[in-house]
Amino acid sequence: MNRLNKLHWKLLIGCMLCAALAQIAIGTIPAGQAAVPTAAASTLTLPNHAPADFIQVRPDIPKGKLDTITYNSKSIGVDRKAVVYTPPNYDPDQKYPVLYLMHGIGGNETHWTTLCAANKVLDNLIADKKAVPMIIVMPNGRASAEPPSKNFMSDFNYYAFFEKDLLQDLMPYIESHYSVKADRGYRAIAGLSMGGGQGLNFGLNNIDKFAWVGGFSSAPNLQQPDVLLPKIQQAKEKLSLLWIGCGDKDNLITGSWNLHQGLSKAEIDHVWYVDTGGHEVLVWNNNLYLMAQMLFKPVGSVTPPPSIGKYNGEPVSFGMGMPGMAGGRGAMGGRGAMGGGTNAEFTALREKNGNLSKGAAGKWLVKDGENEMKLELKVDGSKLTGTLVNPQMPGAIEFKDGKIEGEKISFYYMRQMNGQDFKILWTGTLSGDEIKLKREVGGGTPGGGR
């Protein structure tokens, strides 16, 4: 989806009608799209951003329907739920393309229609004839029979496990209960944050099943370019769309940028869209609004949007764009993003057991719901060192470069996930035998660190 030069456009316009007729004949374009003149479609250029009212409910247009379904997951061993959007005037006798849309960590199947506005976005786009009528399946991307953990980092693996559930359980259910085209040319996958990583990973792992793939603000579960690029290059099938989008103030942008750079170097066609904002709902709704207008249309018939934000590969400063923190267009807290224990406050209580230590030095217990972390602090003048043991994460974490100034303490350490470093910053105020602590999570650079 690199910008076509003028010469290429003239050739494309001249050949589009013949190409479209050929594609319809062999079944690679939905028959319902044949009524739209291809020459008109070829002139569609996406704006750099959605209009201000793009998620407003419009009383004068038909609305799609939301159903909560229950399907049996043999791969997990339990019944699971998903939310399914059927477009306005859904006709069971007509076959529709389908988009599998993934939520962020700490979310569930409801979050694309409660936290975000997927149904409103599509209702408005379809009413304006800007998007192909499609079915959207919004599953629970956390593949476990166990209830969600209070520590989001311990749930990472469950999101990777969902690939099997998606392919072996959910997709067959959808294709047997809804009027969908069971063919890769009519099947898309995308998502936000953790779901953005899932969308890109699962889609590029299974190009034989998905022709349209996207990730918005993809989290560190996103596999590295040297893993994903060979899969694209070796696939017999070609992708109709590969969309990578992120906000320019999102400190998770590094992973998306690295993939974009790798794709560009390998001359693999894709859309790189930089929004203005952080790790937030407005960015995700906007990415859906723009990407949805490219889905299931003839390749090359829609000019991708120019980025509205700017990013040059430098790490975004700590804290910007994360939920519940300053930055972006209305940063929000908690659910659906990197919430669920990412940025949080705790009270550490001194372990006594005959220990007569005073000040910050000593052993401390930090309660995180039912989870109990152990903190050991060592003080040498204004220098603070020590370890943190979290039962939900492997090994003792040693931190360095900590500081203590009067009653104020601070320290940090780095954690690495899928090749990208994350800076975990702790700050606190000492008061007798307790410390009021605050933990914040920020992005970093790939490689290096712990």
Secondary structure, DSSP 8 states (H G I E B T S, - for coil): -----HHHHHHHHHHHHHHHHHHHHHT-S-GGGGGS-HHHHTTEE--SS--TTTTS--TTS---EEEEEEEEETTTTEEEEEEEEE-TT--TTS-B-EEEEE--TT--TTHHHHTS-HHHHHHHHHHTT-S---EEEEE-----SS---SSGGGGHHHHHHHHHHIIIIIHHHHHHHS-B--SGGGEEEEEBTHHHHHHHHHHHHTTTT-SEEEEES--TTS--HHHHHHHHHH-SS--SEEEEEEETT-TTHHHHHHHHHHHHHTT---EEEEESSSSSHHHHHHHHHHHHTTTTS-TTSEE----SS---S----TTTTSTTSS-TTT---STTTT-SSSSEEEEEEE--TT----SS-EEEEEEETTEEEEEEEEEETTEEEEEEE-TTSSSEEEEEEEEEETTEEEEEEEEEETTEEEEEEEEEEEETTEEEEEEEEEEEEESS--
